[in-house]
Amino acid sequence: MSKVKSIFSWLGRFLEKARMIMLNLATAFFLIFFAIIIIGGLTSGPEVKDPSGGVLLINPEGIVVDQEVFNSNFPFEITTGSPMDQIQTRDLIKIIRASVDDKDIPAVFIDFSSTNFAGPTTAINIAKELKVLRESGKRVIAFSDRLSTSSYLMASQASEIWVHPVGSLSVRGLGGMRNYNKELFENLKINIHNYSQGDFKSATETSWRSSMSENDRIQREALLFPIWDEMKALMAEGRGIEASDIQAFADDYVGFFGEAAIGNIAYAKANNIIDGTKSFPEFRRYMIENFGRDEKAKSETYKTISLKEYAKQIKKNLSSSSNHVAVITAEGAIMEGEISQGVAGATDVVEQIRSAHENKNTKAIVFRVNSPGGSIIASEMMRDELLAAKNKGINVIVSMGDYAASGGVYISTPADYIFAEPTTITGSIGVAIALPTLENAMDYIGVNFDGVVTSKHGGWDPTQAIDDDLDKIFASWGAAAYDRFINIVAESRSQSYEDIKEIAGGRVWIATSAKEKGLVDEIGGIENAITYAANLAGLEDYKVEYYGEELSPKEMLLRELIENFDVSVGEPRVLQAISDLTKLYETLMGIQEPKALLTCKNCLVDFD
């Protein structure tokens, strides 16, 4: 027995020593790692740079969003480069506006070829800010080796546009094709049962149709053409040409390969769509001739100040007012769980709303909605917490962004007042349910089901057929969710059930039409919403408090240090081509848990 005790005693001491050694090694590694980063940051990171005489470089790489977010594994992602860089719309606008009257900045260089946008409204808003910059008399120069619809929209607001002679210039417009999988599912012996509510609710029709429904075509045309007209008007006005010239270029000079679009560039130059072409050395010499050589640079170039460097020059609003207007953002698909890029995680959004209304300084809440919808229960969670804020006497103002459709409308219903941008896509009051069942596939491969259950449908899952009784249950499930949706909107908009049902049906509306139908109160942006909220709360002085993901001190330090190294944390282009088989795989993976969704896939506008 004593030997056994001795062995375990020795083993315990060994493990304790091993643990201490490993802990010490890990600590040493951690300290060395951060020491290297800190030393590097202090010696090679960008210092606060004197902007005098430097051309401001506005060339954001990543995606422009309302509110940046970080996943729970943020530090790991920063080192692996898995998420896409995020640029907050308000930060980019602040930089553009600051440069308007900055006499130290002789010119602004813009290149949005590596920039994505949360949606078309965000892109249009940034283009309008660049337009104001150009009209102020500031020289704005655009140069890139490739321009697409969105990046040309930005470039068109410049005083001059130059493109590499063997680059790419293609304005393809908006919209795209969806794959319709009816025959595919039939060939795979998968039955699709559609319980969606609303004649225009087309989110699931790709599973049970062979082509686009007429209703979906009607609503898409009603969205895409006004937004496209707005973009064409901005492009044409910026270049002093007609919108029809932009349309002709889009129709006849489309490009797909991202380079060597020589014919496109020649046509664009001849028709004042661009000013001309320059190679990289030619453009560099052009800028040196106009703005002088940077004598401190190791190689021959012109003096510049980067986006990040210039941001450090801008004075921050250090208002000490105890009156807060809280701005909380729901951006992306509405789902349960944490916020992440492209996902408005209800758990985190609710926590932000609660934190705001529990803060005694919060006098009003502006809820920025930029979402095509998603989960019903996640939408209910957000709505419940906004109502809790209202029960405390805190006014809630909604500001709709690129999209506030389906679930985006649902979470907006507690609002005292709703603002929407002119090109906001909203509506889609309906319910999307498409349930695949595999009974034919199971029969084909020879799988049978049998067992004992204590209730009529206790053993059912989507590998089995839906009988008449279960069909009625699913149909009533969707109808009840739809009925509740209409009632909630009707109550919030002080309209009758019948009036809302008439404009519901799952149909999406552009904001100008939505205002006519009473779904929004006023056309305006988030700044209008903040001002309105402050006035409604009777505030003469106030501080705007933006709620977002809070990083720990360690994560904030890591972020600052890595930013000083100017490390990119994401590939700035979104992969958009998803094959039929991938979509099929996602469908098959999801059939174990059928859900009714408040989602609007058809309201997402594709533009390159």
Summary of the structure (lengths in Angstrom):
residues: 608
radius of gyration: 27.8
end to end distance: 76.1
largest distance: 97.0
contacts: 2002
relative contact order: 0.14
helix: 45%
strand: 19%
